[in-house]
Amino acid sequence: MPKPLVFMMGQAPVFLPVDRQYARNHMWAVAADGGFRWGFSGYAVKLLGDARHLEWSIQGGDPVDPGQAIGYIEASKATSDLYAPMAGQCAHLNQEVLGNPELINTNLYDSGWLLAISGSAPALLLPEEYLAFLEAAWPLAQRLLKGQLGRS
């Protein structure tokens, strides 16, 4: 397997496997089942902290539109709504990760995937493009994170 790219979030390395593509919403995508299998990037997992609860507002077979709210995740650092990364039909949800959200923390690029959506390929970033996207956005993200930490 090719060596992953590494993005440094301060002192913490985030690994970006090069065998997949990435969306600007910090999800990875791998072609599968006439569409794509989706999961959180390492960057998203570091921002969220340890996943504790995952809930979907859709089910297998439901149509989805890009940007549509499809569920939420509760983690140690944040709770976040989840949005469909592409248009299509929810092929299936990963029931294993639904029952054990810890897989998102321990195996995010393998058994910690979230859902599969069938449909046409969305505009995705190559790993090198996603790395450049993170590097460009990191100064603003740091300021926002420091602002949140200052209010705690």
C-alpha positions in Angstrom: 0.0 0.0 0.0 1.4 3.4 -0.9 2.6 5.6 2.0 -0.2 8.0 3.3 0.2 11.8 3.2 0.6 13.5 6.5 -1.0 16.8 7.6 0.2 18.3 10.9 -2.6 19.6 13.1 -0.3 21.5 15.4 1.7 18.6 17.0 -0.7 15.9 15.9 -0.2 14.1 12.7 -3.3 13.3 10.5 -2.8 10.5 8.0 -4.5 10.7 4.6 -4.4 7.4 2.7 -3.8 8.0 -1.0 -6.0 5.1 -2.2 -9.2 7.3 -1.9 -10.5 10.7 -2.7 -11.8 13.4 -0.3 -14.6 15.9 0.0 -14.4 19.4 1.3 -16.7 18.4 4.2 -13.8 16.2 5.5 -15.1 12.9 4.4 -13.2 10.3 2.4 -14.7 8.4 -0.5 -14.0 5.1 -2.2 -15.8 3.8 -5.3 -18.1 0.9 -4.3 -21.4 -0.7 -5.2 -22.2 1.7 -8.1 -21.4 4.7 -6.0 -19.2 5.6 -3.1 -18.5 4.4 0.5 -18.0 7.4 2.8 -16.2 7.9 6.1 -14.7 10.7 8.2 -11.1 11.9 7.3 -8.5 11.8 10.1 -8.8 15.6 10.2 -12.5 15.4 11.0 -12.0 12.7 13.7 -9.3 14.9 15.4 -11.7 17.9 15.5 -14.6 15.8 16.8 -12.7 13.8 19.4 -13.8 10.3 20.4 -17.0 9.3 18.8 -19.7 8.3 21.4 -23.0 8.2 19.5 -24.1 8.1 15.9 -27.6 8.5 14.7 -29.1 8.6 11.2 -32.3 10.3 10.0 -32.2 8.3 6.8 -32.1 4.6 6.0 -31.0 2.3 3.2 -33.0 3.0 0.1 -33.7 6.7 0.8 -32.8 9.3 -1.8 -30.4 12.0 -0.6 -29.4 15.4 -2.0 -26.0 17.0 -1.5 -26.0 19.0 1.7 -29.1 17.3 3.1 -29.0 16.7 6.9 -28.8 12.9 7.2 -27.9 12.4 10.9 -25.6 13.5 13.7 -22.6 12.5 15.7 -21.8 13.1 19.3 -18.1 13.0 20.2 -15.9 14.1 23.1 -15.1 17.5 21.6 -18.1 18.3 19.5 -21.6 17.3 18.4 -22.2 17.8 14.7 -24.9 17.3 12.2 -24.0 15.1 9.2 -24.8 16.1 5.7 -25.0 14.1 2.5 -21.8 14.5 0.5 -23.5 13.7 -2.8 -26.8 13.2 -4.6 -28.0 9.6 -5.0 -29.6 6.9 -3.0 -28.4 5.7 0.4 -27.3 2.1 -0.6 -26.7 1.2 3.1 -25.6 2.4 6.5 -22.7 0.7 8.3 -24.7 -1.1 11.1 -21.4 -2.1 12.7 -20.3 1.5 13.3 -23.8 2.5 14.3 -23.7 -0.1 17.1 -20.0 0.6 18.0 -19.1 4.3 17.1 -15.7 3.6 18.7 -14.7 2.1 15.3 -14.6 5.7 13.9 -11.8 6.4 16.3 -9.9 3.2 16.0 -10.4 2.1 12.4 -11.7 5.2 10.5 -10.3 4.2 7.1 -11.6 0.6 7.2 -14.4 -0.8 9.3 -15.2 2.7 10.6 -16.8 3.8 7.4 -20.3 5.5 7.7 -22.5 4.9 4.7 -22.6 4.0 1.0 -24.4 6.2 -1.5 -25.1 5.0 -5.1 -25.1 7.6 -7.8 -22.8 9.6 -10.1 -19.4 10.7 -9.1 -19.4 14.0 -7.2 -16.5 16.6 -7.5 -13.9 15.1 -5.2 -10.3 16.1 -4.3 -7.3 13.9 -4.9 -5.3 13.2 -1.7 -2.7 15.9 -2.7 -5.5 18.4 -3.4 -7.1 17.6 0.0 -3.8 18.1 1.8 -3.4 21.5 0.1 -7.0 22.4 1.1 -6.2 21.5 4.7 -3.0 23.5 4.7 -4.8 26.6 3.3 -7.6 26.3 5.8 -5.6 25.5 8.9 -4.7 29.1 10.0 -8.4 30.0 10.1 -9.3 26.7 11.8 -6.7 27.3 14.5 -8.1 30.8 15.2 -11.6 29.4 15.5 -10.5 26.5 17.7 -8.6 28.9 20.0 -11.7 31.1 20.2 -13.9 28.2 21.2 -11.3 27.1 23.8 -11.2 30.6 25.2 -15.0 30.5 25.9 -14.9 27.2 27.8 
